[in-house]
Amino acid sequence: MLATLFGLALALDSNRTLLFPPLAVATLGLYFAFAVLIVTITWNDWWLEAQLAGPAHAVDLIAFASLMASIQSYDSPYFTFFVFLMLAAAVRWGWMATILTAILMMSLYMLIGMVVSRQGNMIMHDFVDRTSHLLILSLILIWFGANQWRSGLITRTAAATVEPILDESPQETGLRGAMSSLQAQKGTLIWREFGKKDAEVFQAIDGTLSVSRMTGKPVETLPTAFLYDVRKDRALCMDDKRNLRTFAATQFVPDAAAKTLGLGEGLAVPIRSGSGEGQLFLEDLPNLSSDYMNLGDSIALDIVSLIERHALILAIEDSAEARSRLTLARDLHDSVVQFLAGAAFRLEAVKRDLGAGRDVEPDLNHLKQLMLQEQGELRSFIAALRSAPQVGLDSIIEELRDLSGRLAKQWDVSCEFTAETTEMMVPTRLQLDTQHLVREAVANAVRHAGARSVQIKIRSEAEKLRLDFINDGARYPKSPLTGEMPRSLSERVKLAGGVLELSRGMGVTRISVSLPTSGRVI
């Protein structure tokens, strides 16, 4: 593009004075032919592109010096060559090569400036010069910006497509995400967990994924991404200073492994997480070039993040499952187990009455009725677990009032229930928690404190529900873990995100519980 526009500028400006006309014409002609040759042979060959980068840059510098020396003007269109050479050095190698290029061009420019001392001021000359400057500079900067935008776009797409899927391994998900983001037709991910001898091989070809195992470490892991061509035994990477380095592909991909995996030409990306390490190979990439190496780190970070997020989600699920089991066990303890304990308590009384010759049929019928009510209570408990996430507080109060009456008969104790609440919706979990707390509080008062009466008071406050249990029994026996605080009550209140207080005075024990009405605080 530059050679074409330089030739056009020279042809349009018939008034330009040339110091060495044959040199200018020959330089433009040869440089145009060289540019066409470079574009043709490196268009889809990343290896030649990298190998010829240095020689092509040297030819560019020679062409720049020759063109500047062949004309008498300091404001010629060939100054745009300066911008092209700087950008080419920055894209190809990095800041060190860019500095060296700048120093060399400045030196050439100063040397040529000492030779060329005159310049023309023709109108056509100025117009052509300034127009070509703007056009060429704009095109070069657009190309540079588009190259950077394309790399960023592919990186963002890669990050967006890699999301954990619990039904499959994160390695499989990561492989498919990387292939989709870079439009690769073939992908292979070799993964080995730390502490294991064998490696898993995930391979996707034409949309079909297969999983196999390989013994040992089939390929070596390079610290950075690299391009490879197994058939020609060559590979290309960037060092820490972003300079291109060549090496033999067999150094990291042995012939045996390449044959087994069917590797040919593509991009290799090292993957390393806290649980293992591996190597990703992406092949049949469109327009494969050295630019793909810049995406290697982003692809690796995405897959490592995927593996770690997948492990974290599984750990959270395991924790949630364990917590659910613990909650269900506590719920069954506070409902079914406590009822059975109360039933045993009643049966002991019936047994004593039977030994004294009293008629126990009414007591047995009453116990049967309690069992039927408990069966209904258990069904309500299961229905609550399946119901909507919220329930009205007024319905909870009615259920607790009925429950208090049944507990009074079950434990042969006086239960007085009072409520001061407002209409509001609360989580279903709060419904279950309050029922189990009432059951446990009455059972503990009778079994551990020998209480004959229990007062149950409930009232709603700002963003919390308060329950007070007052019994006339003795002090609770002390526990090494909770002191006088009933352990079962303490654990349930803590799990519900509430606060539990115990006080003793005037021959009674008060247990006060505050539960958040917005749900549990995890």
N, C-alpha and C positions, 0 to 999 in steps of 0.2 A: 504494500500500500504506500509506504514512504517512497520507495523507488519510483513508482508510477507518478505520484504527485510531484516529486522533484523533477522528473523529466518533463512533465506538463508545464511546470513553472518556468523551466529553462526555455521551452519551445515558445511559450507565449510572450516572454520578455525578450524581444529582438534587440532592445537597446542595452542589454546587460554587457558589460565589458569583462571579458574573461582574460585572466593572466595566462592560463595554459588551456586553450580550447580542447586540444586532443585529450588532455588528462581528464577534463570534466566529462566529455562525452564518453570516453572509454570507461571511466569509473561508474557512471550511471548505467551504461549498458551491461557491464559485468556484474554490477550489484543487483540489477533487476533479474538477470539470469540466475545469480546465486540465490536470491530471495525465492524465486519460483522453484528452484531445486530443493531448498530447505523445506518449504511448505509441502512439496510433493512427497518427499521421502520420510518426513516425520509426522505427517498428518494423523496417522493412527499407529505410531510406533513409539512407545514411551522410551524404549531402550535407546534408539538412535537420537531421540530428542534430548535425552540426558547426556549421551556421549558427545553429541555435536554442539552442546550448549557453549562450552568454552571456545572451541574453534570459531563458531559463528559469532560469538561476542568479539573475538579478535578481528574478524573480518569487518564487523560493524565499526569498530574503532578506526581501522585503516581507511574504510570508506568515508567516515566522518572527516578524518584529517585530510584526505585527498580532495574532497569536495570543498572544504574550507580554504584550502591552499590554491584552488583553481579560480577563485573569484575575488573581486576587489571590494566586496561589500561586507560590512559587519552585520547587517540586518538581513542577510539572505535567508531563504526558507530552510537552509540546511542546519540552522540553529535548533530546529525542532528535533533533530537527531540527538541532541543532548538529552532531551526529556526521554526519548525512546530508550536510549542506552541506560539511563539511570533506572527506569522502571524495569527494564529487562534484567538488570543485575539484581534488583530488589526481589523480583519474583523468582528468579532462578536460584539464587544462593543465600542472600541475607544481607545484613547491614555491613559486614566486613567487606564483602565483594563490592557493595555499592560505594563505600568510601574509596576503595582502591580505584574503581572506575572513575569516580569524580576527580580524584587527584590526577589520574592519567589524562583525562580529557581536558582538565584545566591547564595542565602543562602543555599539551598539544595546542590548545587554543592560544595560550600566551606566546608560544613559539611562532605560530602562524601569524599572530597579530604583529609581531616584530617585522615580518616580511611584507605583509599586505599593509599599505599605508594610505591608499586612496579608495573612495567609494562614490558611486553615482547617486543622483537624486531625481531620477525620472519618475513621473506620476504613475505610469503603468507598472514600473518596477516596484514602487512602494505598495501599490494596490495588490499586486500578485503576492508580494512577500507577506504582507500582513494577513491577507485572506488565507493563504496556505498555512501560515502559523496557527491561526485560530482553528481551522478545519482539522489539521493533523493532530494538534494538541487535544482537541475535543474528542476525536475518535480514539486516541490512545487512552485518555482518562476514562472514557466510557468503557473501553475494553477492560481496563484494570478494575474499575468498579464492578463491572458485570462478573468478572472472575471471582472477586471477593464475595459478591452477593450470592453467586451460585454455590460457593463453598458453605456459606452460612445457611443458605436455604436447605441444602442437603443435611447439614448438621441438625437444624431444627426439626426437619422431617424425621430424622432418625430418632431423636429424643422423643418425638410425639408418638411414634408408632410402637415403641417398646414399653409395654405395660404388662404387669404380672397377670398370668392366667393360672389359677390354682389347679386346673384339671391337667396341666402338662408341666413338664420341667422348665425351669427358667432358661436353660441352655437352648431348648427347642424354640421357645418364644423369642429369645434374643437372636437366634440364627434367622428366623423368619423375618423379624423386624429389620435386621441389618440388610438382608437381601432385598426387601421391599424398598427401603430408603435409597439404596444405591442401584436399584434395578438390576441386580445380579440374577442370572439364570441358574447358577449353581453355587451351592454353599456347603462348606464342611467346617464343623466345629469339633475340635478334639479337646476333651475336658478330663482332667484328672484331679480327684479330690486329694487333699493332703493326707498322707498316711495310707493311701491305697496304691497298690502296685499297678493295677489295670487302669486303662483310660477308656472313657466312653467316647464314641464317635457318632455325632449327629450329622447326617448328610441329607441335603435336600436337592433333588434334581427334577426339574420340570414339575414342580409342585408336589412331588412325592417325597416324604421324609422317611428315612430309615435310621435305626439305632443299632450299633454294634459295639464290640469291645476289642481293644488291642492291648497286648501285653507290653508292659514297660512304658517307656516314653518314646513314642514313635517319631516325634519331631522335636527339634530344639526350639526354644523360645527366644526370639530376639527382643530386646527391650523396647523396640519401636516398630512401627508399621513399615512394611517394605513391599515393593513390587517384585514379582518373580516370574521367571519363564523356565520351567523345569526342562523342557525339551532342548533348549539352548544353554541350559545350566548357567543362568545369569540372574542376578538380583540387584535391586537398587534401593537404597534407603537414605535418610537424612541424619546427619550427626547432630550433636548438641548445638552447633553453630549454624544449623540448617544448610550445611554444605552436602552435596550429593556424594554418596559413597557407593562403589560397586563391589560386588563379591559373588562368589559362586553360589548358586541356589542349593547345591547339595550340602553346603555347610550346615544348613538348618532344615532342609527337606531331603533326607536320604532317598536314593533311587527306589529302594524297596518300599518305603512308606508312600512315596509319590505314586508308584505303580498300584499299590493296594488301594489307595484313596482316589486314584484316577485324577491326580492334579496335573494341570497344564500351565496356564498363565493367568495371573490375577493379582489380587491384593491380599496380603497376609497381615492380620492384626493380633497382637498379643493380648490376652485377657488374664487378669490376675485379681482375685478377691481374697477375702479372709478365709474362705473354705477350700479354695483350690486354684488351679491355673490351667490355661489352655491356649490354643491357637486357632484363630478364625481365618478361613480361606474363602474368599469371594471371587468367583470367576465369571467369564462372559459378561464383563462390565461394559457398558456403552462408552466409547471414546476414552478408553483407559489411558491415563497420563499420570505424570508425577503429582498432579494436584490431588489425587486420591489419597496420597500419603498424609496430607494435612488433615484428612477426616479420620484417620486411624485412631487418634487419641479420643476423639469425641465418640466414635463407635464403641471403643473399649469401655469408656466411662459409662455409657448408656447400659451396656450389657452387665457390667459389674453392679451398677445401681439396681438393675432388674433382679439380679441374683440375690442381692442383700435385701431388697424389698420383699421378694418372694419368701425368703427365710423369716423375715420379721412378721409377715402376715400369718405364716404358719404358726409361729410362736405365739402370736396374739390369739389365734384361734384355739390353740391348745390350752392357753391360759383361760380363755373364755369358757371352753368346754369344762375345764377343771373347776372353775368357779360355779358353773351351772350345776355340776354334779354335787358340789359342796352345798349350794343353796337348796337343791332338791332334797338332799339328805337331811338338811336342817329342817326343811319344811315338813318332811315326813315324820321327823322326830317330834316336832312341836305339835303335830296333829294326830297322826295315827298312834304313835308310840305313847304320847301322853294320854290319849283316850284309853288305850289298853291298860296303862298304869292305873287310870281312874276306875276302869272296869274291874281290875283285880282288887282294888281297894273296896269296891262295892261287894264283890263276891266274898271277900273275907267277912264283911258284916253279915251277909246272907248266911254264911257258914256258921257264924256264931248264933244267929237266930234259929237256924235249923237245929243246932245242938241243944238249944234251950226249949225246943218244942214249939216254937212259934210258926205261924203260917207264913211261908216265904214266897208263895205264889205271886202276890202283888209286887214284891221286890223284883222277882225274876221278870215279870211282865214289864216293869218299869225299866229294867236293865235292857230288855229286848228293844223297847222303844228308843232308848238312848243309842243303841247300836244302829237302828234304822236311821235315826237322825244323823249319826256320824257318817253313815254311808252316803246320805244326801249331802253332808258337808264335804266329803271327799270328792263327790261328783262336782260340787260347786267350785272346789279348789282346781280341779282339772279344767273345768270350763273357763275359769278366770285366766288360766295360763294360755288358753286359746283365744281369748276375747280381745276386744279392742284395747289399744294402749291406755285409754283413760276411762274413768267411771265417776259417777256422781258421788259426792261425799255423803249425801243424805242416805243413799242405799247402803253405804258402808256402816253408817250409824245403826240402821235397822238390823243389819246382820250381826253387829257386835252386841246389840241389845238381846237378840235371840240367843246368841252364843253364851252370854253371861248367865241367862236362865238355865241353859243346859248344863253349864259347868257347875252351877250351884247344886243341881241334883246329882251330877256325876261325882263330885267330891264331897257332897254332904256339907256344904259350907254356904254361908250367907253372902250373896253377891249383889251389891247395890251398884247400878249403872246409871250415870248421868252424863248428859252431853250438852255443850254450848257451842254450836257450830253454825256456819253460814253456808249457803249453797255455793258449791264450787266443784270443778272437775279436777281430779287428782289421778296420778298414774295407777294402773291396775296393780302394779307391784306393791304400792302402798296399801291397797286393800288386803293383800295376802300378808304383808308384814304386820299390820295391826291385829289381824285375827290370830296370827301365831304368837304375837307378844301377849295378848290377853290370855290365851291358853297357857302359855309358859308362866306368866306371872301368877295366875291362880294355882297352877300345879305346884310351883315352887313354894308359895305361901303355905299350902297345906302340907306338903311332903317334908319340906326342910325347916319350916318355922312353926308348924303345928297351929296355923291360924284357924279361927272359927268364923271369921268374917273378912271380906275383901271389898273395898270400895274401888270402883273403876270410874274415873272421870276423864272425859275427853273434850277438848275444846280447840277450835281453830284460831290461829294467830296469823300474822303477816308472813306468808310464804312458809309456814310450818304448821304441823299438827302436834299438839301436846297431849300426852296420856299420863295420868297419875294413877298409881296402884298403891293403896293404903291398906295394910293388913294389921291385925292385932296379935300376930304371933311373936315368937321369940326372935332373937337375932339370927341372921343367916350364918351357917357354919362358914368359917374362913377357908379360902382357897389359896394355895401358894401363888397362883397366877393373878387372880382378880380380887383377893381379899374377901370381904363380905358380899361383893357384887356377884349376883348369879351369872355364871359363865355363859350359859346359853343365851340369856337376854343381852349380855354385853356384846357377844359376837354378832347377833342379829342386828342390833342397833348400829354397830360400827359398819357392818356391810351395807346397811341402808343409808349411810351418810348422816346419821343422827347423833344426838348427845344423850348420855345416860347419867343420872345422878341418883344417889342413894343417901337417905338421911334417917336418923333414928332419934326418937324422943317421945316422951309422954306415953310410953308403953306401946307405940306403934312404929311401923317401918313404912317409909314412903319411898317409892321408886318413881322418878319422873323421867319421861322419855320425850324428846323433841325430834320429830322427823320432818325433813324437807318435803314440801308438797310439790316441788318441781321435779322430783325423782332423785335417784341416787347420785351422790357426788363421788365419782370414781377417782 
